Amino acid sequence: MDNSKLHIVAITGYLRKGDQFLILKRSPNEIAFPSKWTIPGGKVEGASSVVGTLKREILEETGLGIKDKVDFFSESEFTRPDGYHVLVLSFICEYDSGEVQIEKDSFSEFAWINKETFTNYDLIEGIKKDFNLLFNK
């Protein structure tokens, strides 16, 4: 099958708690961006809505609940090493409940970052660009 014709739609969340945002370090076994820092999110599955996907993925990956209101922030795209094209829609969302419990198969660490600390992490390039916009507007 020609993977160049297949697409994945991913929804990600810049999860804010006070003046900090949550980031996750990807496992070294991940197909795309292994061992890089990112934000929580994942693929749209079936007939899931954007907010439904975002809530599900953040809960699965971090154990955290988010508030219902989310705001569109950015879009990006890339092609994975296996040929799948990925469209990423990113939203700003607010922490609602829970304690961070990362999904160990996909992530190795987590951190809460702010304007002063985000440059200390090896973020995926698009995520770094978005944090520059968020923190310097």
C-alpha positions in Angstrom: 0.0 0.0 0.0 1.2 3.5 -0.8 1.4 5.3 2.6 1.9 8.7 0.9 -1.8 8.7 0.2 -2.8 8.0 3.8 -3.4 10.6 6.4 -3.6 10.8 10.2 -5.4 13.6 12.0 -4.0 14.2 15.4 -5.3 16.5 18.1 -2.9 17.9 20.7 -3.3 20.1 23.8 -1.2 22.8 25.3 -2.4 21.9 28.8 -2.2 24.9 31.1 -2.3 24.8 34.9 -1.8 28.3 36.3 1.3 29.8 34.5 2.7 26.4 33.5 2.2 23.9 30.6 2.6 20.1 30.7 5.2 18.5 28.4 6.0 14.8 27.9 9.2 13.1 26.8 8.5 10.6 24.0 9.8 7.0 24.4 13.0 6.2 22.4 10.9 3.5 20.7 8.4 5.9 19.1 8.2 6.0 15.3 8.2 9.8 15.1 10.4 12.1 17.2 11.8 9.5 19.6 13.1 10.9 22.9 11.9 14.4 22.1 9.6 16.5 24.4 6.1 17.1 23.2 2.6 17.9 24.4 -0.2 15.3 25.0 -2.5 14.3 22.2 -3.2 11.6 19.7 -5.1 10.4 16.7 -8.8 11.0 16.0 -10.5 7.6 16.0 -13.8 6.8 14.4 -16.4 9.5 14.7 -14.7 11.2 17.7 -15.0 15.0 18.0 -12.1 17.3 18.5 -12.8 18.0 22.2 -13.7 14.3 22.7 -10.4 13.2 21.2 -8.4 15.8 23.2 -10.1 14.8 26.5 -9.6 11.1 25.8 -6.0 11.4 24.8 -4.9 13.7 27.7 -6.6 11.4 30.2 -5.0 8.2 28.6 -1.5 9.7 28.4 -1.4 11.8 31.6 -4.3 10.8 33.9 -5.5 14.4 33.9 -8.9 15.8 33.2 -9.4 19.1 31.2 -12.2 21.6 31.2 -14.7 21.5 28.4 -13.7 24.8 26.8 -10.7 24.6 24.5 -9.3 27.2 22.1 -7.8 26.5 18.7 -4.1 27.5 18.7 -2.2 26.2 15.7 -1.9 23.6 13.0 1.1 21.8 11.6 1.9 18.8 9.5 4.7 16.3 9.0 5.4 13.0 7.3 6.3 10.1 9.6 9.3 7.9 8.7 6.8 5.2 7.7 5.3 7.5 5.0 2.1 8.5 6.8 1.2 12.2 6.5 0.0 13.7 9.8 -2.1 16.8 10.2 -1.9 18.2 13.7 -4.5 20.5 15.2 -3.4 22.0 18.5 -5.6 23.6 21.2 -5.0 25.4 24.4 -6.8 23.7 27.3 -7.1 24.1 31.0 -6.3 21.6 33.7 -9.4 20.5 35.6 -8.5 17.5 37.8 -6.1 14.6 38.6 -2.4 13.9 39.2 0.0 13.2 36.4 0.5 9.5 35.7 2.2 9.2 32.3 1.6 6.3 30.0 4.9 4.4 30.4 4.7 2.7 26.9 4.8 6.0 25.1 6.5 8.4 27.5 9.4 8.3 29.9 9.1 11.7 31.8 6.9 14.7 32.3 7.5 18.3 33.3 5.6 21.4 34.0 7.3 24.3 32.2 6.9 28.1 32.0 8.4 31.0 30.1 11.7 30.7 32.0 12.2 26.9 31.7 10.8 25.8 28.3 14.1 26.3 26.5 15.8 23.8 28.8 14.0 20.9 27.0 14.7 19.2 23.6 11.2 20.0 22.2 10.0 18.9 18.8 10.7 21.9 16.6 7.0 22.9 16.0 6.2 22.6 19.7 9.2 24.9 20.5 7.9 27.4 18.0 4.4 27.3 19.5 5.8 27.8 23.0 7.8 30.8 21.8 4.5 32.3 20.5 2.6 31.4 23.7 5.2 32.8 26.1 6.2 35.9 24.1 2.8 37.4 23.0 
